[in-house]
Amino acid sequence: MDSKKEAAIMRVIMYGAEICPDCVEAKEILSKKSDIELDYRNITKSTALLKEFLAYRDHEELFAPVKERGGIGIPFFILEDGRKTFELSEFTEIDEIPSSETVRSCSLDGSRQC
């Protein structure tokens, strides 16, 4: 019975930063989901984690539009099947990260695009 329960849990790596409002909200949402095992990697915590994230950012085509608009590309998720995404909707029933009442942003233009 335990193996069935374990099989239902999806392991997700999330790269983010505590200074990014979308990352904070995504981490909070995913931490509360019983069917997600979250491996949160704060890219501002250590140079090693930042380098790990930058290796993806520098080499994955998924980041091209993000870099083109001057974004960072967080929150960034790697699913246990190897898929990479910026969208919670790709692996949860959540369409988007709910916006808070106050506009907070990690982008200079206020668009909330990290």
MOHUUR-V130789 format. One record per residue. N is the residue number from 0. PHI is phi in whole degrees, -180 to 180 (999 if undefined). OMEGA is omega in radians with two decimals (none if undefined). Layout:
n = [N/N]
phi = [PHI/PHI]
omega = [OMEGA/OMEGA]
This chain:
n = [0/1/2/3/4/5/6/7/8/9/10/11/12/13/14/15/16/17/18/19/20/21/22/23/24/25/26/27/28/29/30/31/32/33/34/35/36/37/38/39/40/41/42/43/44/45/46/47/48/49/50/51/52/53/54/55/56/57/58/59/60/61/62/63/64/65/66/67/68/69/70/71/72/73/74/75/76/77/78/79/80/81/82/83/84/85/86/87/88/89/90/91/92/93/94/95/96/97/98/99/100/101/102/103/104/105/106/107/108/109/110/111/112/113]
phi = [999/-63/-66/-66/-64/-65/-64/-80/-90/-97/-91/-132/-94/-125/-96/-164/-149/-68/-91/-104/-58/-65/-67/-61/-68/-63/-61/-64/-61/-69/-65/-87/-86/-72/-97/-122/-105/-93/-109/-84/-122/-80/-71/-96/-81/-153/-63/-61/-68/-63/-63/-59/-64/-63/-61/-69/-61/-78/-121/-95/-61/-54/-84/-54/-65/-64/-66/-61/-90/86/-86/-92/102/-126/-69/-126/-118/-119/-87/-63/-87/97/-64/-123/-157/-106/-108/-62/-64/-76/-143/-137/-84/-86/-74/-156/-72/-62/-78/-79/-65/-92/-79/-121/-154/-103/-106/-72/-90/79/-84/66/-92/-91]
omega = [3.12/-3.14/3.06/3.13/3.11/-3.12/-3.12/-3.12/3.11/3.09/-3.09/2.99/3.11/3.00/-3.13/3.13/-3.14/3.11/3.13/-3.10/3.13/3.11/-3.14/-3.12/3.13/3.12/3.14/3.13/-3.07/3.13/-3.12/-3.09/-3.09/-3.12/3.13/2.97/-3.03/3.01/-3.07/-3.13/-3.11/-3.04/3.09/-3.10/-3.12/3.09/3.14/3.12/3.08/3.12/3.11/3.11/-3.10/3.07/3.05/-3.07/-3.09/-3.00/-3.12/3.14/3.12/-3.08/-3.06/3.13/3.13/-3.14/-3.14/3.14/3.09/-3.13/3.13/-3.13/3.09/-0.03/-3.13/-3.05/2.98/-3.11/-3.05/3.10/3.09/3.11/3.12/-3.07/2.99/-2.97/3.04/-3.08/3.13/-3.13/3.05/3.07/-3.12/-3.11/3.13/3.09/-3.13/3.11/3.07/-3.12/3.10/-3.13/3.07/-3.08/3.00/3.06/-3.11/-3.08/3.11/-3.07/-3.10/3.12/-3.12/none]
